[in-house]
Amino acid sequence: MRAAVVANPTKHDQPEKLRGAIRAAMSEHGWSEPLWLETTIEDPGEGQAREAVQAGVDLVLACGGDGTVTACAAGVAASGVPLAVLPAGTDNLLARNLGLPLDLSDALSIALTGTDRKLDMGVANDRPFIVMAGIPTRSQTTESWTSWCSARMTGSAGSRSPPMCCGGMTAAG
């Protein structure tokens, strides 16, 4: 079996040590040498994850923070190839919410031997999300609400309902 590692190079002080640890764990669990792909500023992981899927890997390991993991999830969505999380970010919200270990060795063990779980992905304003989606800042929301109230009081409102704070949100795959 072969996996691909999509790693965010800005999240690792010692990239060769990381590669060595991942290679050793994969070998120990009977996996072949992984395909190694690094994220860039232009592509935080989606293109690399798609490349891995097209290469025929059995598993994609997202090694970075929530942004890297989200981008990789978009890249493997609907492909049937599972995505594993190797938390290396600041907050690691998805890993924490799923109860995954933050330690690399423990996360690798689960990634290589654990059970696959389906995860819902949402889309807001044409951007996928798996951890969270944002809404306008308080000032934007307040300004929108104030405008709606002012229009209702002056009788110039064309709508009977308050403005929506988040638009274009749908559930995906």
C-alpha positions in Angstrom: 0.0 0.0 0.0 1.2 3.5 -0.8 0.3 6.8 0.8 1.1 10.4 0.0 2.1 13.0 2.5 1.0 16.5 1.8 3.1 18.6 4.1 3.1 22.3 4.9 6.8 23.1 5.0 6.3 26.2 7.2 5.0 24.0 10.0 8.2 22.0 10.5 11.5 23.1 11.9 13.2 19.9 11.0 11.7 18.6 7.7 14.2 15.7 7.3 13.5 14.5 10.8 9.7 14.6 10.0 10.3 12.6 6.8 12.4 10.1 8.6 9.7 9.6 11.3 7.0 9.2 8.8 9.0 6.8 6.6 9.9 4.7 9.6 6.3 4.5 10.8 5.0 3.6 7.4 7.7 0.9 7.0 6.9 -0.5 10.4 3.2 -0.8 9.4 3.9 -2.4 6.1 3.4 0.7 3.8 5.6 1.5 0.9 7.7 4.7 0.6 5.3 7.6 0.6 4.9 10.1 -2.2 6.0 13.4 -0.7 4.3 16.7 -1.8 4.7 20.1 -0.2 2.2 22.9 -0.1 2.9 26.3 -1.5 1.6 29.8 -0.9 -0.3 29.5 -4.2 -1.7 26.0 -3.4 -2.1 25.1 0.3 -2.8 21.4 -0.4 -5.8 20.9 -2.7 -3.8 20.5 -5.9 -1.3 18.2 -4.1 -4.0 16.0 -2.7 -5.6 15.7 -6.2 -2.2 14.9 -7.6 -1.8 12.1 -5.0 -5.3 10.7 -5.8 -4.4 10.7 -9.6 -1.2 8.9 -8.7 -3.3 6.1 -7.3 -2.4 6.3 -3.6 -4.4 4.4 -1.0 -4.2 7.2 1.6 -3.4 10.9 1.8 -1.8 12.2 5.0 -2.3 16.0 5.5 0.6 17.2 7.7 0.0 20.8 8.7 -2.6 23.0 10.3 -6.4 23.3 9.7 -5.8 25.2 6.5 -3.7 22.4 5.0 -6.1 19.8 6.2 -9.1 21.6 4.7 -7.4 22.1 1.4 -6.4 18.4 1.3 -10.0 17.4 2.1 -11.2 19.4 -0.9 -8.6 17.6 -3.0 -9.7 14.1 -2.0 -13.5 14.8 -1.8 -15.6 12.3 -3.6 -12.5 10.3 -4.7 -12.9 7.4 -2.3 -9.3 8.0 -1.0 -9.2 8.5 2.7 -7.5 11.5 4.3 -5.6 11.2 7.5 -4.6 14.1 9.8 -1.1 14.6 11.1 -1.7 17.7 13.2 1.2 20.3 12.9 -0.6 23.6 13.1 -1.2 26.2 15.8 -4.8 25.2 16.9 -5.4 21.8 15.2 -9.2 22.3 15.7 -10.2 19.4 13.5 -7.9 17.0 15.1 -9.0 18.1 18.6 -12.7 17.9 17.6 -12.2 14.4 16.2 -10.3 13.3 19.3 -7.1 12.6 17.4 -3.8 12.7 19.1 -1.6 15.8 18.6 1.6 13.7 18.9 3.1 12.7 15.5 3.9 9.2 16.5 0.4 8.5 17.9 -1.3 10.3 15.0 0.7 8.2 12.5 -0.3 5.0 14.2 -4.0 5.9 14.0 -3.6 7.1 10.4 -2.0 3.8 9.3 -4.0 1.4 11.3 -7.2 3.1 12.3 -10.7 2.9 11.0 -12.0 5.3 8.3 -14.7 7.7 9.3 -16.8 9.8 7.0 -16.7 13.5 7.5 -19.1 16.1 6.1 -17.7 19.0 4.1 -19.6 22.2 3.7 -19.3 24.9 1.1 -19.7 28.6 1.9 -19.3 31.2 -0.8 -17.7 28.6 -3.1 -15.1 27.7 -0.5 -15.0 24.2 1.2 -14.8 23.9 5.0 -14.6 21.1 7.4 -13.6 22.9 10.6 -15.7 26.1 10.6 -17.1 28.8 8.4 -17.0 32.4 9.2 -19.7 35.1 9.0 -19.2 38.8 8.6 -17.4 40.7 11.3 -19.5 42.3 14.0 -19.2 45.7 12.4 -20.4 44.3 9.0 -23.4 42.5 10.7 -24.2 45.6 12.8 -24.0 47.9 9.7 -26.3 45.5 7.7 -28.8 45.2 10.6 -28.8 49.0 11.2 -29.4 49.6 7.5 -32.3 47.2 7.5 -33.8 48.7 10.6 -33.4 52.3 9.2 -35.1 51.3 6.0 -38.0 49.6 7.8 -38.5 52.7 10.0 -38.6 55.1 7.0 -40.8 52.8 5.0 -38.3 52.3 2.3 -37.6 48.6 2.9 -38.2 46.2 0.1 -37.9 43.2 2.4 -39.9 42.1 5.4 -37.1 40.0 6.9 -33.7 41.0 8.4 -30.6 40.5 6.2 -28.9 37.2 6.3 -25.5 37.2 7.9 -24.0 34.3 6.0 -24.9 33.5 2.4 -24.3 30.7 -0.1 -23.8 27.9 2.5 -24.6 24.4 1.3 -23.7 21.0 2.4 -21.4 18.9 0.2 -20.4 15.3 0.0 
